Structure formats: structure tokens, C-alpha cells
Amino acid sequence: MTPEELQQVGVPTLLLIGTNDSLMGELGAVRELASNVPDLTIIEIEAGHLMGMEKPEEVNQLVLNFFE
């Protein structure tokens, strides 16, 4: 998606980033592109691309907290 398209997101958004995720590319670039989303919450987790499998309790709690 382009920055302009991301600016059109109309709902609160949670972005969980695995700090050891080698598949997503440079984390700074991911953060910069994501910063175009209004009402964005970014949380970094010390995990790889499969953070839900690596740290299921932490990921589940973060998602549940986001929806409270």
C-alpha cells in the first residue's frame, strides 16, 4: 500500500512488530510506512515473523488489551 492509501484507514489499528522479523525488511522502513495510518498503535515484541507461535500469551494479551 502507498502512504496515501494508508492515510485512508478509518479504524483504530494495532501493529505488532517482531524485532527479530527478518522477513519484513528494515524495521525503520516498516515504522515509517506504518506511521501514515491514523490512530495507529505500534508495539514491538522481541520475536520473529511468527510471533504468535513464539510468544502466544504475550501476543494474545496485547490484542485483547487493544480491543478493551
C-alpha positions as MATLAB code, in Angstrom:
seq = 'MTPEELQQVGVPTLLLIGTNDSLMGELGAVRELASNVPDLTIIEIEAGHLMGMEKPEEVNQLVLNFFE';
ca = [
       0.000    0.000    0.000;
       1.070    3.560   -0.571;
       1.336    6.171    2.187;
      -1.686    7.898    0.695;
      -3.754    4.707    0.844;
      -2.683    4.087    4.431;
      -3.871    7.570    5.380;
      -7.386    6.461    4.426;
      -7.592    3.747    7.111;
     -10.603    4.732    9.172;
     -10.382    2.440   12.197;
      -8.019    2.175   15.159;
      -5.150   -0.078   14.114;
      -2.736   -2.249   16.077;
       0.612   -3.115   14.513;
       2.703   -5.732   16.276;
       6.277   -5.793   15.026;
       8.673   -8.639   15.750;
      12.057   -7.052   16.379;
      13.744  -10.184   15.002;
      11.486  -10.483   11.946;
      13.847  -10.858    9.011;
      11.002  -11.235    6.501;
       9.572   -7.716    6.937;
      12.719   -5.883    5.958;
      14.243   -2.883    7.743;
      12.189   -2.105   10.842;
      12.730    1.632   10.432;
      11.131    1.481    6.992;
       8.202   -0.522    8.361;
       7.684    2.025   11.157;
       7.924    4.933    8.705;
       5.382    3.478    6.276;
       3.025    2.483    9.106;
       3.188    5.977   10.583;
       0.864    7.052    7.774;
      -2.012    5.153    9.393;
      -4.159    7.452   11.558;
      -4.954    6.212   15.086;
      -2.130    3.669   14.984;
      -0.660    1.820   17.945;
       2.716    0.178   17.294;
       4.081   -2.369   19.735;
       7.393   -4.103   19.218;
       7.850   -7.633   20.516;
      11.149   -9.426   20.853;
      10.199  -12.176   18.405;
      10.460  -13.164   14.774;
       7.882  -13.274   11.996;
       5.820  -15.979   13.710;
       5.416  -14.053   16.957;
       2.023  -15.622   17.613;
       3.708  -19.007   17.814;
       6.832  -17.785   19.591;
       5.057  -15.714   22.238;
       1.364  -16.635   22.085;
       0.444  -15.436   25.577;
       2.040  -12.010   25.055;
       0.538  -11.540   21.598;
      -2.922  -12.664   22.729;
      -2.859  -10.309   25.719;
      -1.778   -7.355   23.577;
      -4.586   -7.988   21.102;
      -7.173   -8.397   23.858;
      -5.973   -5.203   25.552;
      -6.269   -3.334   22.261;
      -9.944   -4.249   21.971;
     -10.839   -3.243   25.533;
];
